[in-house]
Amino acid sequence: MTALLRPEDLRKISDDEDMAKAKKAMERQRKDDEEQAGLREIFMSRDIHPEAVARVNAAVRRAAEQGNRQLLAVTFPASYCNDKGRRINNLEADWPDSLEGFAKKAYEFYMAQLKPLGFKLNAQVLDYPGGMPGNIGLYLTWG
């Protein structure tokens, strides 16, 4: 004969199910965190490509042929800035000091190679998830 389930049995079933869901969510979050940490590490250690000049020439030529006077050159999470994008968001003059990793190297490349030719570089917050700076874009401009 099969016994009827008691309320405490049902609570245990619900609690066990909730615990399994929580463990699964925690594991998914751990994997996401590891992936994000790996991407951040790659961004921070990335160097300017040896063919950067040729790539920049090709990109700005294509943009100019399409009638554009700017090019989105680099995007990265605001969290990669040492101030989480605050200076860029507030249009502060010292925003380049907030750059880290590849963004800093790209800015240094701009200063050494592109600024002397008359190019300008602007930084902008591209989105605001949860009301906070999300992604940053570095725009190369001319003309």
C-alpha positions as CSV (number, residue, x, y, z in Angstrom):
1,M,0.0,0.0,0.0
2,T,1.3,3.4,-0.9
3,A,1.4,6.0,1.8
4,L,0.2,9.6,1.2
5,L,2.8,12.3,1.1
6,R,2.8,14.4,4.2
7,P,3.3,18.2,4.2
8,E,6.8,17.8,5.6
9,D,7.6,15.4,2.8
10,L,6.4,18.0,0.3
11,R,8.5,20.7,2.0
12,K,11.6,18.6,1.7
13,I,10.9,17.9,-2.0
14,S,10.5,21.7,-2.5
15,D,13.6,22.5,-0.5
16,D,15.7,19.9,-2.3
17,E,14.5,21.3,-5.7
18,D,15.3,24.9,-4.6
19,M,18.8,23.8,-3.4
20,A,19.4,22.0,-6.7
21,K,18.4,25.2,-8.6
22,A,20.6,27.4,-6.4
23,K,23.6,25.1,-6.9
24,K,23.0,25.1,-10.7
25,A,22.8,29.0,-10.7
26,M,25.9,29.3,-8.5
27,E,27.8,27.0,-10.9
28,R,26.7,29.0,-13.9
29,Q,27.7,32.2,-12.2
30,R,31.1,30.7,-11.3
31,K,31.7,29.7,-14.9
32,D,30.6,33.2,-16.2
33,D,32.9,34.8,-13.7
34,E,35.8,32.7,-14.8
35,E,35.1,33.5,-18.4
36,Q,34.9,37.2,-17.7
37,A,38.2,37.0,-15.8
38,G,39.8,35.3,-18.7
39,L,38.6,37.9,-21.2
40,R,39.8,40.7,-18.9
41,E,43.2,39.0,-18.6
42,I,43.5,38.8,-22.4
43,F,42.5,42.4,-22.8
44,M,44.9,43.6,-20.2
45,S,47.9,41.7,-21.7
46,R,47.0,42.2,-25.4
47,D,49.5,44.2,-27.5
48,I,49.1,46.4,-30.5
49,H,49.2,44.2,-33.6
50,P,52.4,44.5,-35.7
51,E,50.3,45.4,-38.8
52,A,48.4,48.1,-36.9
53,V,49.4,50.9,-39.3
54,A,48.1,48.9,-42.3
55,R,44.9,47.9,-40.5
56,V,44.2,51.5,-39.4
57,N,44.9,52.8,-42.9
58,A,42.4,50.2,-44.4
59,A,39.8,50.9,-41.8
60,V,39.9,54.7,-42.1
61,R,39.9,54.5,-45.9
62,R,36.8,52.3,-45.8
63,A,35.1,54.7,-43.4
64,A,36.0,57.8,-45.5
65,E,34.8,56.0,-48.7
66,Q,31.5,55.6,-47.0
67,G,31.4,59.3,-46.1
68,N,32.2,58.9,-42.4
69,R,34.5,61.1,-40.5
70,Q,34.9,58.8,-37.5
71,L,35.6,55.2,-36.8
72,L,34.8,53.1,-33.7
73,A,38.3,51.8,-33.1
74,V,38.1,49.9,-29.7
75,T,35.3,48.8,-27.4
76,F,35.7,47.4,-23.9
77,P,33.8,47.2,-20.6
78,A,33.8,50.2,-18.4
79,S,34.9,47.9,-15.6
80,Y,38.3,47.7,-17.4
81,C,38.9,51.3,-16.6
82,N,40.6,52.0,-13.2
83,D,37.6,54.2,-12.3
84,K,34.9,52.1,-13.9
85,G,34.4,54.7,-16.7
86,R,33.6,57.6,-14.4
87,R,36.0,60.1,-16.0
88,I,34.8,59.2,-19.5
89,N,31.2,59.4,-18.5
90,N,31.8,62.8,-17.0
91,L,33.8,64.0,-20.0
92,E,36.8,64.9,-17.8
93,A,39.9,66.0,-19.6
94,D,42.1,63.4,-17.9
95,W,40.0,60.5,-19.0
96,P,43.0,58.8,-20.7
97,D,44.5,58.3,-17.2
98,S,41.7,55.9,-16.5
99,L,42.6,53.5,-19.3
100,E,44.2,50.2,-18.6
101,G,45.6,47.3,-20.6
102,F,45.0,47.3,-24.3
103,A,42.9,50.5,-24.2
104,K,46.0,52.2,-22.7
105,K,48.2,50.8,-25.4
106,A,45.8,51.8,-28.1
107,Y,45.8,55.4,-26.7
108,E,49.6,55.4,-26.6
109,F,49.6,54.2,-30.3
110,Y,47.2,57.1,-31.1
111,M,49.4,59.6,-29.3
112,A,52.6,58.4,-31.1
113,Q,51.3,57.6,-34.5
114,L,47.9,59.2,-35.2
115,K,47.6,62.5,-33.3
116,P,50.7,64.0,-35.1
117,L,48.8,63.3,-38.4
118,G,45.8,65.3,-37.2
119,F,43.5,62.5,-36.0
120,K,41.5,63.0,-32.8
121,L,40.4,60.4,-30.3
122,N,37.2,60.6,-28.3
123,A,35.9,58.2,-25.6
124,Q,32.3,57.6,-25.0
125,V,30.1,55.4,-22.8
126,L,28.1,53.3,-25.2
127,D,25.4,51.9,-22.9
128,Y,24.2,52.1,-19.3
129,P,23.0,48.7,-18.0
130,G,21.4,49.2,-14.6
131,G,22.1,52.9,-14.9
132,M,25.9,52.5,-14.7
133,P,28.5,52.8,-17.5
134,G,28.6,49.5,-19.4
135,N,30.8,49.6,-22.5
136,I,33.3,52.2,-23.6
137,G,34.0,53.1,-27.2
138,L,37.1,54.9,-28.4
139,Y,36.4,56.8,-31.7
140,L,39.1,57.9,-34.1
141,T,37.9,61.1,-35.8
142,W,39.2,63.3,-38.6
143,G,38.2,66.1,-41.0
